[in-house]
Amino acid sequence: MLRKEYDHIILLAHGSPDPLWKEPFETLHQRVVELYGEANTSLAYMELTTPSLEDVVEKLSDNVTSVAVLPLFLAVGRHLRADVPAQIEALQSEKLNIVLLPPVGEDNAVKKAMESVIAGYLGKE
């Protein structure tokens, strides 16, 4: 049984000034919106483009009290150890609890998908 742990999930990508770089993240976000509704998810960027995490949090409905930030990163690095937690701490309030989830690259399903892609290129699939 699935349960709803958060009122809203913010998908967080690194960011780039190159509009082509953003396309896969925007496509993913659009698919998530189609499946789960616009009120349940947003897309933000860590740096170099908009909307920022701060922009997205500012636009959340007053009904949203529990938010998860899901990094669309492969691994934890400086941004996820220091920068994003500092951003989240600054955005927290008595009415808004924000949790930083592990990056998607740490999920076993993502690891298996990457293994499958690699196997395909090696002719092993």
N, C-alpha and C positions, 0 to 999 in steps of 0.2 A: 504494500500500500504506500503510495506517495503521500508525503505531507508537505505542507507549505511552511517553511521555516522563516521566510523573510517576506516582507511586504513588497520588496523591490530588489532586483539584482541589477547592478551596474557592471556591464562588460567593459573591462579596461584594457585598451590596447596601448602600445608604447607611444606611437605618434610619429608622423613624418610630414614635412611640408609637401611631399609629392602626392597629388590627388589619386594617382593610380595605386599607390601603396595602401590607401584607405579602402579601396573597393572590396577586398575579401571580408574585411571586418563589417562594413556596411551591409554586405549581402548576408552575412551570418546574422547580424542583428535584425535585419528585415525578416528573415526566416523565423527567428525566435519570436518576434512580434506577431507574425502570422499565426504561430502555434499557441502562444501563451498570452497575447494581448499587450498592447502598448503601455498600459498602466503598470505592468509587471517588470519591465526591463528598459534599460537605457544603454547607450554606448557612449563611453568617454575615452579621452586620450590622455596619457601621462604627460606628454609635452609635445611641442612643435606644431600642434594643430588644435582645432576645437571640435566639439565642446570639451572643456576640461572637466575633471572630477568636480571641481567647485561649481562650474556652470550647471552641471547635471543635478547636483544636490540642491542648489538654489531653486531649481524648478520643480522639485518634488512636491507632490500634494501634501497638505497638512495632515492627511490621514495616514501617511507613511511614517512609521515609527521604527521599523527594523529593516535595515538595508545591508546587503552583502555586496562586496566588491569582488568580482571574479576576474582575476588577471588573465588575459589571453596571451600569456607568456609561456615559454617552454620551461623555464627554471627560475629559481629565486636568485636574484643578483642584488646589486646595490639599491636599485629602485624599490624592490619589494622588501628589502631589509630595512631601509631607512626612509627613502623619499615618500613612498605611498603611506606607510604608517604615520608619518608626520602630517601629511595632508589629511588623513582620516581623523587623527587626533584633533586637528584644528576645526574640523567640520562637525565633530560630535557635539551633542547638546543634551539637555535633560529630556528632550522630546524625541531625539533621534539617535538611535544606536546603530553604528556602522561597524561591520565585521569584515576583515580582510580574509578571503578564502585562499587556499593554496592555488598556485597557477595551474591552468589546464594541463600543462605539460607533465605534471606529476600524477595525473589521473591514469589509471591502468588502461582505460579504453583508448585514450589518446596515444599512449605508448604502443599499444597493439596496432592501432591504425598506422602509426609511423613504421612499425616493423613490416606491416603488410605492403606499404608503398615501397619500402626498400627491397623486400622480397620480389615484388613485381619487376623492379629494374634489374634484379639479378636473375630473373627467369625462374624463380623458385616458387611462384604462387600457383 
